[in-house]
Amino acid sequence: MLNPAADSGRSGRRRAQITEVLEGGGVRAVWHVTKRTGDAYEIVRGLPDGMPVVAVGGDGTVHEVAAACAGTGRVMGILPLGTGNDYVKALGIGDDLGRALGVLLEGRVRVVDAGEVNGVPFNNGLGIGFDAEVAEGVERAPSYLGGPGRYVWSVARLLWGFQCHGATLRLGGETVVESKTILVAVALGTTYGSMFRLAPGAVLDDGLLDVVWSEEVSRTEVLGLIPSALWGTLTDRKKVHVARVKEVGVELSEPVPAHVDGEMLSPTREFRARVLPGALRVIGPT
């Protein structure tokens, strides 16, 4: 499943290289090329039962393929050719294409969790607030900055106008937390936005969501939180909290931008997310 627009249009030029490596390993490659958002999902849904599928592109392509595979027993592989490549990091594959090809040929099938928010499936995570605004800004960032540079550009652009939102979190259907927060992240994977480790303790197959949220913070405090997010120590900060639950409800004081796996959702005030234990079968390292 190839997204030729991924990696600023360079992914399509990798097709011959990928085919050569796969066929050298005894695997016949049948290519399906997407043209627009939603194509990958529809194509996978139309494949014969039991046929494995490989997402070749960025996190958006992986999101669609995973959504189509969740709960079906179909095995999916991933060849990272995108801007962020977050999910392959959580799987331990990394974003090097050569290594990913080796994993595809010699790896093992892992049974991992998926998630669902307001009826929309996700494989890596849900971001509400600042996190989602960063993801949205990446799409407008100059392409010459490259993957990490586009995320830094987006963060810098948002710092001057950010606001905290009143939020009520219902964790696991029981614990209620009231907060003014800059973001709420509901994570299966560890990394968002290419290099921000918002949920460093998240595990893909523990049957739980890692919910990370902040208290009200100033611009100066946000500047201090960003390095922590890069270093994987965000949840050690005094004004940042984490809970591991099977489901979470988030109610905001006003409609707030949100994303799943980097794909934007319509702004809304209420989110209901739950884990789908063991819903995905993904090829990972041995």
Secondary structure in CASP SS format (residue, H / E / C, confidence):
PFRMAT SS
TARGET T0000
AUTHOR 0000-0000-0000
METHOD secondary structure of the structure
MODEL  1
M C 1.00
L E 1.00
N C 1.00
P C 1.00
A C 1.00
A C 1.00
D H 1.00
S H 1.00
G H 1.00
R C 1.00
S H 1.00
G H 1.00
R H 1.00
R H 1.00
R H 1.00
A H 1.00
Q H 1.00
I H 1.00
T H 1.00
E H 1.00
V H 1.00
L H 1.00
E H 1.00
G H 1.00
G C 1.00
G C 1.00
V C 1.00
R C 1.00
A C 1.00
V C 1.00
W C 1.00
H C 1.00
V E 1.00
T C 1.00
K C 1.00
R C 1.00
T C 1.00
G C 1.00
D H 1.00
A H 1.00
Y H 1.00
E H 1.00
I H 1.00
V H 1.00
R H 1.00
G C 1.00
L C 1.00
P C 1.00
D C 1.00
G C 1.00
M C 1.00
P C 1.00
V E 1.00
V E 1.00
A E 1.00
V E 1.00
G E 1.00
G C 1.00
D H 1.00
G H 1.00
T H 1.00
V H 1.00
H H 1.00
E H 1.00
V H 1.00
A H 1.00
A H 1.00
A H 1.00
C H 1.00
A C 1.00
G C 1.00
T C 1.00
G C 1.00
R C 1.00
V E 1.00
M E 1.00
G E 1.00
I E 1.00
L E 1.00
P E 1.00
L C 1.00
G C 1.00
T C 1.00
G C 1.00
N C 1.00
D H 1.00
Y H 1.00
V H 1.00
K H 1.00
A H 1.00
L C 1.00
G C 1.00
I C 1.00
G C 1.00
D C 1.00
D C 1.00
L H 1.00
G H 1.00
R H 1.00
A H 1.00
L H 1.00
G H 1.00
V H 1.00
L H 1.00
L H 1.00
E H 1.00
G C 1.00
R E 1.00
V E 1.00
R E 1.00
V E 1.00
V E 1.00
D E 1.00
A E 1.00
G E 1.00
E E 1.00
V E 1.00
N C 1.00
G C 1.00
V E 1.00
P E 1.00
F E 1.00
N C 1.00
N C 1.00
G E 1.00
L E 1.00
G E 1.00
I E 1.00
G E 1.00
F H 1.00
D H 1.00
A H 1.00
E H 1.00
V H 1.00
A H 1.00
E H 1.00
G H 1.00
V H 1.00
E C 1.00
R C 1.00
A C 1.00
P C 1.00
S H 1.00
Y H 1.00
L H 1.00
G H 1.00
G H 1.00
P H 1.00
G H 1.00
R H 1.00
Y H 1.00
V H 1.00
W H 1.00
S H 1.00
V H 1.00
A H 1.00
R H 1.00
L H 1.00
L C 1.00
W C 1.00
G C 1.00
F C 1.00
Q C 1.00
C C 1.00
H E 1.00
G E 1.00
A E 1.00
T E 1.00
L E 1.00
R E 1.00
L E 1.00
G C 1.00
G C 1.00
E C 1.00
T E 1.00
V E 1.00
V E 1.00
E E 1.00
S E 1.00
K E 1.00
T E 1.00
I C 1.00
L E 1.00
V E 1.00
A E 1.00
V E 1.00
A E 1.00
L C 1.00
G C 1.00
T C 1.00
T C 1.00
Y E 1.00
G C 1.00
S C 1.00
M C 1.00
F E 1.00
R C 1.00
L C 1.00
A C 1.00
P C 1.00
G C 1.00
A C 1.00
V C 1.00
L C 1.00
D C 1.00
D C 1.00
G C 1.00
L C 1.00
L E 1.00
D E 1.00
V E 1.00
V E 1.00
W E 1.00
S E 1.00
E C 1.00
E C 1.00
V C 1.00
S C 1.00
R H 1.00
T H 1.00
E H 1.00
V H 1.00
L H 1.00
G H 1.00
L H 1.00
I H 1.00
P H 1.00
S H 1.00
A H 1.00
L H 1.00
W H 1.00
G C 1.00
T C 1.00
L H 1.00
T H 1.00
D H 1.00
R C 1.00
K C 1.00
K C 1.00
V E 1.00
H E 1.00
V E 1.00
A E 1.00
R E 1.00
V E 1.00
K C 1.00
E E 1.00
V E 1.00
G E 1.00
V E 1.00
E E 1.00
L E 1.00
S E 1.00
E E 1.00
P E 1.00
V E 1.00
P E 1.00
A E 1.00
H E 1.00
V E 1.00
D C 1.00
G C 1.00
E E 1.00
M E 1.00
L E 1.00
S E 1.00
P E 1.00
T E 1.00
R E 1.00
E E 1.00
F E 1.00
R E 1.00
A E 1.00
R E 1.00
V E 1.00
L E 1.00
P E 1.00
G E 1.00
A E 1.00
L E 1.00
R E 1.00
V E 1.00
I E 1.00
G E 1.00
P C 1.00
T C 1.00
END
